[in-house]
Amino acid sequence: MPGFSVFGLDAQTIVERALLVVVILVVTLVAARLVSRLFVGYLRRHPEALPSASLITTLASIAVWSIGLLLVVQTLGVAIAPVLTALGVGALAVALALKDTLENLFSGLQIIASGQIRSGDYIKLESGIEGYVTDITWRTTTVRDLSDNLVVVPNAKLAQTSFTNYALPERELSVSVQVLVPYDADLGLVERVTLEAARQILRETGAPPAFEPSLRFTELGNENVKLTVFLRASAFVDQFKLRSDFIKRLQARYRHERIAPPFPARTAVDPARPTPSEPEERQSP
């Protein structure tokens, strides 16, 4: 009785190749997951190496699966050269159909290669969008704003727009606070008290220890003297609390040192009552 065969292959050969294909697919699946986890672990330990985990791990998985599928094709006895030729022609057609998608993909690779944006950086785009970069995928870059809302920006748009990265070249940034004092104030006393308050706030908020606050008188206004105090925050969002705490501390110190407000006191006038220069009109009987 003739043996069972398909496409000129006996049953034993078919079973062996099927098992080999299954083994190759299982090994490819395990290898793809292992490579992805290795990349994720490495990028978490070294966040400065690459700005994103998603795009890199996706490309690594695609590369592993491509090798695995080529091994499967070879195991089935199909010539690889014609397959690669057909894939090349098909890839050209797909590239023309997915022009925008590929543009976002290569823009994401460009962003990663440049190192100008990393995961965790606080950026502000030319359009006004600002927040923390949470991830760069194969199509979009995700930004979390200060309201904890996610803003999704296409990679191609991000690569073509102007932006400010407040985390580069370092996360620390200078914070300036405008202050007004009256003309008759002792400017030497104002300088000493203001710098003392600035040093206290910087120590309490954990600002860079090596930084020394400074002060500059900048302008003689109509009713006050203007000065600018320069502080330093450890990160972009720290500047808001630093500025608020400093203003509260400075106002308390000015009160204690009897440094008057910069504007003359004005008496509120009740609009329902006439002013002395405007006598009441006599009511007609």
Residue frames as qw, qx, qy, qz and C-alpha x, y, z in Angstrom:
[[0.000, 0.890, 0.456, 0.000, 0.00, 0.00, 0.00],
 [0.429, 0.502, -0.046, 0.750, 1.56, 3.24, -1.02],
 [0.345, -0.382, -0.474, 0.714, 2.39, 5.66, 1.80],
 [0.053, 0.908, 0.408, -0.083, 0.43, 8.82, 2.40],
 [0.479, -0.085, 0.136, 0.863, 2.03, 11.91, 0.80],
 [0.148, 0.920, 0.319, -0.170, 1.24, 15.57, 0.20],
 [0.258, 0.931, -0.244, -0.089, 3.15, 17.61, -2.41],
 [0.725, 0.451, -0.490, 0.177, 5.56, 14.74, -2.74],
 [0.048, -0.491, 0.677, -0.547, 6.26, 14.58, 1.03],
 [0.535, -0.230, -0.813, -0.011, 5.53, 11.53, 3.12],
 [0.532, -0.746, -0.318, -0.243, 3.62, 11.70, 6.38],
 [0.740, -0.422, -0.190, 0.489, 6.72, 11.47, 8.57],
 [0.409, 0.159, 0.089, 0.894, 8.37, 14.43, 6.82],
 [0.201, -0.656, -0.316, -0.655, 5.19, 16.49, 7.11],
 [0.667, -0.685, -0.294, 0.018, 4.92, 15.77, 10.85],
 [0.689, -0.227, -0.090, 0.683, 8.60, 16.57, 11.41],
 [0.232, 0.324, 0.164, 0.903, 8.36, 19.88, 9.56],
 [0.381, -0.713, -0.357, -0.468, 5.13, 20.80, 11.33],
 [0.717, -0.594, -0.243, 0.272, 6.72, 20.14, 14.71],
 [0.567, -0.031, 0.025, 0.823, 9.79, 22.14, 13.67],
 [0.001, -0.560, -0.272, -0.782, 7.57, 25.05, 12.62],
 [0.566, -0.737, -0.322, -0.184, 5.79, 24.95, 15.96],
 [0.730, -0.391, -0.139, 0.543, 9.12, 24.92, 17.79],
 [0.386, 0.224, 0.135, 0.885, 10.39, 27.87, 15.74],
 [0.221, -0.678, -0.308, -0.630, 7.21, 29.88, 16.44],
 [0.682, -0.676, -0.271, 0.069, 7.37, 29.13, 20.18],
 [0.668, -0.216, -0.036, 0.711, 11.06, 30.06, 20.34],
 [0.202, 0.429, 0.229, 0.850, 10.37, 33.23, 18.35],
 [0.414, -0.757, -0.329, -0.384, 7.53, 34.20, 20.73],
 [0.731, -0.578, -0.172, 0.321, 9.72, 33.62, 23.80],
 [0.582, 0.013, 0.087, 0.809, 12.65, 35.46, 22.23],
 [0.028, 0.618, 0.284, 0.733, 10.48, 38.45, 21.27],
 [0.539, -0.785, -0.236, -0.195, 9.12, 38.76, 24.81],
 [0.771, -0.391, -0.073, 0.497, 12.55, 38.27, 26.34],
 [0.446, 0.253, 0.146, 0.846, 14.12, 40.94, 24.12],
 [0.183, -0.737, -0.278, -0.587, 11.28, 43.36, 24.95],
 [0.671, -0.717, -0.182, 0.037, 11.71, 42.82, 28.69],
 [0.721, -0.164, 0.006, 0.674, 15.47, 43.22, 28.44],
 [0.238, 0.467, 0.192, 0.830, 15.05, 46.52, 26.61],
 [0.399, -0.778, -0.258, -0.410, 12.46, 47.75, 29.11],
 [0.767, -0.561, -0.142, 0.276, 14.65, 46.79, 32.07],
 [0.620, 0.042, 0.065, 0.781, 17.71, 48.41, 30.57],
 [0.072, 0.577, 0.223, 0.783, 15.90, 51.64, 29.74],
 [0.546, -0.774, -0.250, -0.201, 14.45, 51.83, 33.24],
 [0.756, -0.454, -0.038, 0.469, 17.89, 51.46, 34.77],
 [0.394, -0.201, 0.253, 0.861, 19.44, 53.86, 32.26],
 [0.310, 0.790, 0.495, -0.188, 16.75, 56.42, 31.30],
 [0.007, 0.805, -0.243, -0.540, 19.37, 58.69, 29.78],
 [0.431, -0.136, 0.769, 0.453, 20.28, 56.10, 27.14],
 [0.006, -0.300, -0.698, -0.650, 17.11, 56.37, 25.05],
 [0.265, -0.077, 0.194, -0.941, 14.05, 58.58, 25.46],
 [0.760, 0.006, -0.037, -0.649, 11.45, 55.87, 24.92],
 [0.403, -0.201, 0.889, -0.078, 10.79, 52.23, 25.61],
 [0.704, 0.405, 0.465, -0.351, 7.71, 51.50, 23.48],
 [0.602, 0.722, -0.221, -0.260, 9.12, 52.30, 20.05],
 [0.091, 0.603, -0.793, -0.015, 12.43, 50.53, 20.64],
 [0.457, -0.081, 0.855, -0.233, 10.83, 47.40, 22.09],
 [0.727, 0.505, 0.284, -0.368, 8.29, 47.29, 19.24],
 [0.507, 0.717, -0.438, -0.191, 11.02, 47.44, 16.61],
 [0.119, -0.450, 0.879, -0.102, 13.04, 44.79, 18.46],
 [0.629, 0.147, 0.695, -0.315, 10.01, 42.48, 18.53],
 [0.699, 0.639, 0.004, -0.322, 9.38, 43.04, 14.83],
 [0.267, 0.674, -0.681, -0.099, 12.98, 42.16, 14.05],
 [0.328, -0.231, 0.896, -0.190, 12.80, 38.92, 16.07],
 [0.689, 0.365, 0.522, -0.346, 9.50, 37.91, 14.46],
 [0.562, 0.711, -0.276, -0.319, 10.86, 38.64, 10.99],
 [0.085, 0.511, -0.855, -0.025, 13.78, 36.29, 11.57],
 [0.471, 0.008, 0.826, -0.309, 11.44, 33.65, 12.96],
 [0.705, 0.527, 0.260, -0.397, 9.07, 33.83, 10.00],
 [0.437, 0.683, -0.537, -0.233, 11.94, 33.58, 7.54],
 [0.132, -0.328, 0.929, -0.110, 13.09, 30.41, 9.33],
 [0.622, 0.260, 0.628, -0.389, 9.57, 29.03, 9.08],
 [0.649, 0.657, -0.106, -0.368, 9.47, 29.71, 5.35],
 [0.247, 0.594, -0.761, -0.087, 12.84, 28.03, 4.90],
 [0.370, -0.139, 0.879, -0.266, 11.71, 25.03, 6.97],
 [0.697, 0.423, 0.423, -0.396, 8.68, 24.57, 4.73],
 [0.638, 0.072, 0.606, 0.469, 11.02, 24.27, 1.76],
 [0.353, 0.891, 0.283, 0.043, 10.06, 27.57, 0.15],
 [0.614, 0.259, 0.012, 0.746, 12.86, 29.48, -1.56],
 [0.273, -0.693, -0.318, 0.587, 13.59, 32.64, 0.42],
 [0.244, -0.163, 0.317, 0.902, 14.91, 34.76, -2.49],
 [0.091, -0.430, -0.623, -0.647, 11.59, 34.93, -4.37],
 [0.363, -0.721, -0.577, 0.129, 9.78, 35.58, -1.09],
 [0.358, -0.527, -0.093, 0.765, 12.06, 38.48, -0.27],
 [0.119, 0.074, 0.467, 0.873, 11.56, 39.87, -3.76],
 [0.233, -0.594, -0.668, -0.383, 7.80, 39.64, -3.40],
 [0.416, -0.698, -0.426, 0.397, 8.01, 41.22, 0.04],
 [0.316, -0.269, 0.114, 0.903, 10.09, 44.07, -1.38],
 [0.065, -0.306, -0.548, -0.776, 7.51, 44.82, -4.05],
 [0.389, -0.662, -0.629, -0.118, 4.71, 44.51, -1.51],
 [0.444, -0.533, -0.293, 0.658, 6.57, 46.75, 0.94],
 [0.161, -0.005, 0.260, 0.952, 6.83, 49.45, -1.72],
 [0.264, -0.493, -0.594, -0.579, 3.09, 49.34, -2.30],
 [0.507, -0.648, -0.531, 0.200, 2.42, 49.40, 1.44],
 [0.409, -0.299, -0.111, 0.855, 4.81, 52.32, 1.88],
 [0.023, -0.219, -0.367, -0.904, 2.90, 54.37, -0.68],
 [0.440, -0.569, -0.590, -0.367, -0.41, 53.51, 0.98],
 [0.617, -0.684, -0.322, 0.218, 0.86, 54.19, 4.53],
 [0.442, 0.558, -0.110, 0.694, 2.86, 57.32, 3.83],
 [0.313, -0.748, 0.125, -0.572, 1.63, 59.23, 6.90],
 [0.893, -0.446, 0.018, -0.053, 2.15, 56.26, 9.22],
 [0.850, 0.112, -0.059, 0.512, 5.70, 55.70, 8.00],
 [0.193, 0.697, -0.112, 0.682, 6.40, 59.42, 8.30],
 [0.578, -0.708, 0.131, -0.385, 5.40, 59.25, 11.97],
 [0.964, -0.199, -0.006, 0.177, 7.50, 56.12, 12.45],
 [0.696, 0.305, -0.079, 0.645, 10.69, 57.62, 11.03],
 [0.084, -0.758, 0.102, -0.638, 10.02, 60.91, 12.82],
 [0.782, -0.598, 0.057, -0.166, 9.84, 58.96, 16.08],
 [0.903, -0.012, -0.007, 0.429, 13.16, 57.30, 15.28],
 [0.381, 0.600, -0.068, 0.700, 14.63, 60.72, 14.51],
 [0.414, -0.777, 0.078, -0.467, 13.40, 62.10, 17.83],
 [0.904, -0.415, 0.060, 0.078, 14.93, 59.17, 19.69],
 [0.807, 0.223, -0.008, 0.547, 18.23, 59.36, 17.82],
 [0.172, 0.740, -0.074, 0.646, 18.59, 63.10, 18.45],
 [0.524, -0.255, -0.609, 0.538, 18.19, 62.71, 22.22],
 [0.019, -0.295, 0.048, -0.954, 16.47, 66.09, 22.44],
 [0.661, -0.323, 0.032, -0.676, 13.34, 64.62, 24.08],
 [0.267, 0.122, -0.934, 0.202, 13.36, 61.87, 26.69],
 [0.540, -0.527, -0.619, -0.217, 10.67, 60.18, 28.70],
 [0.526, -0.590, -0.422, 0.444, 10.00, 62.27, 31.81],
 [0.297, 0.006, 0.067, 0.953, 11.14, 65.59, 30.31],
 [0.151, 0.755, 0.471, -0.430, 8.93, 68.65, 30.66],
 [0.321, 0.097, 0.483, 0.809, 8.48, 70.28, 27.25],
 [0.276, 0.681, 0.336, -0.590, 6.48, 73.15, 25.79],
 [0.516, 0.345, 0.605, 0.499, 5.54, 73.15, 22.12],
 [0.091, 0.031, 0.212, 0.973, 5.20, 76.19, 19.89],
 [0.327, -0.461, -0.612, -0.554, 1.42, 75.61, 19.84],
 [0.398, -0.531, 0.259, -0.702, 1.26, 76.06, 23.63],
 [0.929, -0.219, -0.268, -0.134, 0.99, 72.38, 24.56],
 [0.119, 0.614, -0.663, 0.412, 3.18, 71.60, 27.55],
 [0.865, -0.370, 0.142, -0.309, 3.69, 68.79, 30.00],
 [0.456, -0.492, 0.738, 0.072, 5.72, 65.68, 30.82],
 [0.583, 0.358, -0.626, -0.375, 6.66, 63.28, 28.02],
 [0.774, -0.250, 0.480, -0.330, 5.32, 59.88, 29.05],
 [0.722, 0.003, 0.655, 0.223, 6.17, 57.82, 25.97],
 [0.306, 0.572, -0.434, -0.624, 7.18, 57.90, 22.30],
 [0.768, 0.164, 0.613, -0.084, 5.46, 55.17, 20.29],
 [0.481, 0.091, 0.641, 0.591, 5.76, 54.25, 16.61],
 [0.158, 0.661, 0.554, 0.480, 3.08, 56.81, 15.71],
 [0.206, -0.873, -0.150, -0.416, 2.64, 59.40, 18.47],
 [0.345, 0.177, -0.566, 0.728, 4.28, 61.07, 21.44],
 [0.456, -0.693, -0.542, -0.133, 2.19, 61.24, 24.61],
 [0.174, 0.342, -0.335, 0.861, 2.43, 64.31, 26.85],
 [0.405, -0.619, -0.658, 0.140, 0.83, 64.54, 30.32],
 [0.051, 0.663, -0.017, 0.746, -0.03, 68.13, 31.20],
 [0.039, 0.214, -0.623, 0.752, -0.23, 69.61, 34.71],
 [0.655, -0.103, 0.143, -0.735, -3.95, 68.75, 34.85],
 [0.450, -0.150, 0.879, -0.058, -3.06, 65.05, 34.43],
 [0.749, 0.542, 0.210, -0.320, -4.63, 64.98, 30.98],
 [0.638, -0.121, 0.588, 0.481, -2.90, 63.15, 28.15],
 [0.403, 0.776, -0.116, -0.470, -2.12, 65.08, 24.98],
 [0.797, 0.089, 0.521, 0.291, -1.29, 62.93, 21.94],
 [0.177, 0.819, -0.271, -0.474, 1.03, 64.57, 19.40],
 [0.913, 0.398, 0.056, 0.075, 1.90, 62.91, 16.06],
 [0.718, -0.366, 0.229, 0.546, 5.63, 62.30, 15.79],
 [0.488, 0.443, 0.355, 0.664, 5.82, 64.04, 12.41],
 [0.101, -0.907, -0.204, -0.355, 4.27, 67.20, 13.87],
 [0.630, -0.746, 0.068, 0.206, 6.58, 67.11, 16.88],
 [0.730, -0.084, 0.294, 0.611, 9.66, 66.71, 14.67],
 [0.347, 0.538, 0.350, 0.684, 8.67, 69.75, 12.58],
 [0.243, -0.901, -0.228, -0.279, 7.70, 72.18, 15.36],
 [0.223, 0.529, -0.485, 0.660, 9.73, 74.33, 17.72],
 [0.737, -0.571, -0.345, -0.107, 9.71, 73.32, 21.36],
 [0.048, -0.707, 0.521, -0.475, 11.42, 74.06, 24.65],
 [0.818, -0.178, -0.537, 0.105, 12.76, 71.22, 26.78],
 [0.321, -0.824, 0.220, -0.411, 13.00, 72.40, 30.38],
 [0.900, -0.389, 0.191, 0.051, 14.94, 69.27, 31.39],
 [0.809, 0.163, 0.156, 0.542, 17.92, 69.87, 29.09],
 [0.568, 0.402, -0.694, 0.184, 20.77, 70.46, 29.48],
 [0.203, -0.023, -0.827, 0.523, 19.78, 70.08, 33.17],
 [0.266, -0.624, -0.719, -0.152, 16.52, 69.96, 35.13],
 [0.298, -0.577, -0.340, 0.680, 17.41, 72.85, 37.45],
 [0.251, 0.642, 0.370, 0.623, 16.18, 76.26, 36.32],
 [0.177, -0.017, -0.276, 0.945, 16.40, 79.86, 37.45],
 [0.134, -0.734, -0.661, -0.077, 13.31, 81.49, 38.97],
 [0.180, 0.183, -0.092, 0.962, 12.94, 85.28, 39.05],
 [0.189, -0.709, -0.661, 0.160, 10.53, 87.12, 41.34],
 [0.134, 0.549, 0.097, 0.819, 9.60, 90.79, 40.86],
 [0.402, -0.573, -0.557, 0.447, 9.34, 92.84, 44.09],
 [0.069, 0.739, 0.145, 0.654, 8.23, 96.44, 44.74],
 [0.484, -0.458, -0.458, 0.589, 9.31, 98.59, 47.70],
 [0.029, 0.964, 0.260, -0.047, 8.52, 102.26, 48.52],
 [0.449, 0.742, -0.161, 0.471, 10.87, 105.11, 47.67],
 [0.254, -0.788, 0.357, -0.432, 11.60, 105.95, 51.29],
 [0.965, -0.261, 0.010, 0.007, 12.66, 102.39, 52.16],
 [0.290, -0.733, 0.592, 0.168, 16.24, 101.69, 53.22],
 [0.804, 0.437, -0.333, -0.229, 17.47, 99.75, 50.20],
 [0.211, 0.469, -0.820, 0.251, 20.34, 98.23, 52.16],
 [0.459, -0.081, 0.709, -0.530, 17.87, 96.83, 54.68],
 [0.808, 0.340, 0.042, -0.479, 15.60, 95.67, 51.87],
 [0.593, 0.507, -0.621, -0.077, 18.48, 93.80, 50.23],
 [0.001, -0.337, 0.866, -0.370, 19.56, 92.11, 53.46],
 [0.584, 0.060, 0.571, -0.575, 16.06, 91.05, 54.50],
 [0.787, 0.417, -0.135, -0.434, 15.13, 89.83, 51.02],
 [0.505, 0.464, -0.727, 0.014, 18.24, 87.68, 50.66],
 [0.207, -0.224, 0.829, -0.468, 17.77, 86.22, 54.15],
 [0.725, 0.208, 0.359, -0.550, 14.21, 85.23, 53.26],
 [0.723, 0.498, -0.390, -0.278, 15.42, 83.75, 49.94],
 [0.236, 0.425, -0.854, 0.185, 18.10, 81.64, 51.65],
 [0.435, -0.072, 0.721, -0.535, 15.61, 80.31, 54.20],
 [0.793, 0.338, 0.129, -0.491, 13.12, 79.29, 51.54],
 [0.603, 0.526, -0.584, -0.137, 15.79, 77.59, 49.41],
 [0.002, -0.320, 0.892, -0.318, 16.93, 75.53, 52.41],
 [0.548, 0.084, 0.608, -0.568, 13.37, 74.52, 53.30],
 [0.779, 0.447, 0.032, -0.439, 12.32, 73.55, 49.77],
 [0.818, -0.121, 0.507, 0.242, 15.37, 71.43, 49.01],
 [0.515, 0.847, -0.096, -0.086, 16.70, 73.63, 46.22],
 [0.799, 0.365, -0.264, 0.399, 20.24, 73.08, 44.87],
 [0.634, -0.681, -0.167, 0.326, 22.49, 73.57, 47.93],
 [0.583, -0.112, 0.156, 0.789, 25.35, 75.22, 46.06],
 [0.161, 0.658, 0.396, 0.620, 23.14, 77.99, 44.69],
 [0.235, -0.362, -0.361, 0.826, 23.33, 81.47, 46.25],
 [0.201, 0.815, 0.539, 0.067, 20.30, 83.74, 45.66],
 [0.340, -0.040, 0.089, 0.935, 20.94, 87.21, 44.28],
 [0.092, 0.823, 0.493, -0.269, 19.08, 90.50, 43.98],
 [0.340, 0.107, 0.279, 0.892, 19.18, 93.40, 41.55],
 [0.172, 0.672, 0.348, -0.630, 17.41, 96.76, 41.74],
 [0.468, 0.284, 0.666, 0.507, 16.04, 97.24, 38.24],
 [0.073, 0.564, 0.430, 0.701, 13.89, 100.36, 37.98],
 [0.004, -0.234, -0.426, 0.874, 12.69, 103.55, 39.66],
 [0.029, 0.553, 0.772, 0.313, 8.95, 103.54, 39.10],
 [0.133, -0.648, -0.193, -0.725, 6.42, 106.31, 39.64],
 [0.586, -0.649, 0.096, -0.476, 5.65, 105.27, 43.20],
 [0.894, -0.376, 0.245, 0.005, 8.11, 102.49, 44.00],
 [0.026, 0.657, -0.728, -0.196, 11.51, 100.92, 43.46],
 [0.950, 0.161, -0.084, -0.253, 11.48, 97.70, 41.49],
 [0.161, -0.590, 0.791, 0.018, 13.86, 94.83, 42.17],
 [0.869, 0.170, -0.376, -0.272, 14.26, 91.26, 40.93],
 [0.545, -0.500, 0.652, -0.164, 15.19, 88.31, 43.14],
 [0.637, 0.385, -0.621, -0.245, 16.81, 85.29, 41.48],
 [0.708, -0.312, 0.568, -0.281, 16.11, 81.87, 42.97],
 [0.325, 0.352, -0.822, -0.308, 16.66, 78.34, 41.67],
 [0.840, -0.066, 0.255, -0.475, 14.30, 75.36, 41.52],
 [0.458, -0.287, 0.830, 0.140, 15.23, 71.69, 41.17],
 [0.288, 0.295, 0.835, 0.364, 12.63, 71.08, 38.41],
 [0.044, -0.317, -0.386, -0.865, 10.20, 73.02, 36.27],
 [0.461, -0.617, -0.528, -0.359, 7.07, 72.44, 38.37],
 [0.572, -0.419, -0.456, 0.539, 8.91, 73.25, 41.62],
 [0.221, 0.189, 0.015, 0.957, 9.10, 76.90, 40.64],
 [0.351, -0.584, -0.395, -0.616, 5.42, 77.56, 41.39],
 [0.700, -0.617, -0.349, 0.087, 5.56, 76.47, 45.04],
 [0.611, -0.121, -0.135, 0.770, 8.99, 78.07, 45.46],
 [0.069, 0.382, 0.159, 0.908, 7.70, 81.43, 44.21],
 [0.513, -0.639, -0.376, -0.431, 4.56, 81.24, 46.38],
 [0.747, -0.489, -0.317, 0.319, 6.45, 80.30, 49.56],
 [0.494, 0.032, -0.066, 0.867, 9.02, 83.02, 48.98],
 [0.116, -0.528, -0.227, -0.810, 6.38, 85.73, 48.52],
 [0.647, -0.654, -0.343, -0.191, 4.63, 84.70, 51.75],
 [0.739, -0.343, -0.214, 0.539, 7.90, 84.63, 53.68],
 [0.357, 0.217, 0.057, 0.907, 9.05, 87.95, 52.24],
 [0.279, -0.652, -0.289, -0.643, 5.76, 89.69, 53.06],
 [0.723, -0.623, -0.290, 0.070, 6.02, 88.51, 56.68],
 [0.664, -0.168, -0.093, 0.723, 9.64, 89.71, 56.95],
 [0.141, 0.440, 0.175, 0.869, 8.77, 93.10, 55.45],
 [0.490, -0.723, -0.304, -0.381, 6.02, 93.51, 58.04],
 [0.774, -0.489, -0.214, 0.340, 8.41, 92.58, 60.83],
 [0.541, -0.079, 0.047, 0.836, 11.04, 95.05, 59.59],
 [0.098, 0.779, 0.336, -0.521, 8.37, 97.75, 59.08],
 [0.158, -0.124, 0.557, 0.806, 9.04, 98.05, 55.38],
 [0.453, 0.425, 0.327, -0.713, 5.89, 99.79, 54.17],
 [0.663, 0.467, 0.578, 0.090, 3.83, 98.70, 51.16],
 [0.425, -0.004, 0.380, 0.821, 5.03, 100.17, 47.85],
 [0.026, -0.545, -0.488, -0.681, 1.80, 102.09, 47.15],
 [0.131, -0.157, 0.370, -0.906, 0.23, 104.87, 49.20],
 [0.092, 0.371, 0.883, -0.271, -2.85, 103.88, 51.14],
 [0.213, -0.204, -0.374, -0.879, -6.11, 104.97, 49.59],
 [0.320, 0.164, 0.655, -0.664, -9.38, 105.46, 51.39],
 [0.074, 0.338, 0.866, 0.361, -12.28, 103.65, 49.83],
 [0.263, 0.084, 0.061, -0.959, -15.17, 105.92, 48.92],
 [0.360, 0.379, 0.822, -0.225, -18.75, 104.81, 49.26],
 [0.087, 0.178, 0.562, 0.803, -20.32, 105.47, 45.84],
 [0.188, -0.677, -0.694, -0.156, -23.70, 105.95, 47.48],
 [0.315, -0.812, -0.244, 0.427, -22.47, 108.97, 49.45],
 [0.409, 0.881, 0.006, 0.237, -21.33, 112.25, 47.89],
 [0.695, 0.018, -0.201, 0.690, -17.71, 113.30, 48.16],
 [0.249, -0.659, -0.255, 0.662, -16.77, 116.59, 49.90],
 [0.112, -0.246, 0.372, 0.888, -16.14, 118.22, 46.52],
 [0.244, -0.263, -0.690, -0.628, -19.59, 117.23, 45.33],
 [0.269, 0.002, 0.541, -0.797, -22.22, 118.67, 47.71],
 [0.219, 0.379, 0.897, -0.058, -25.53, 116.96, 47.98],
 [0.104, -0.292, -0.442, -0.842, -28.17, 118.27, 45.68],
 [0.330, 0.078, 0.488, -0.804, -31.12, 119.81, 47.43],
 [0.086, 0.334, 0.922, 0.174, -34.14, 117.73, 47.04],
 [0.232, -0.272, -0.262, -0.897, -37.12, 119.56, 45.71],
 [0.355, 0.012, 0.646, -0.675, -40.01, 119.74, 48.13]]
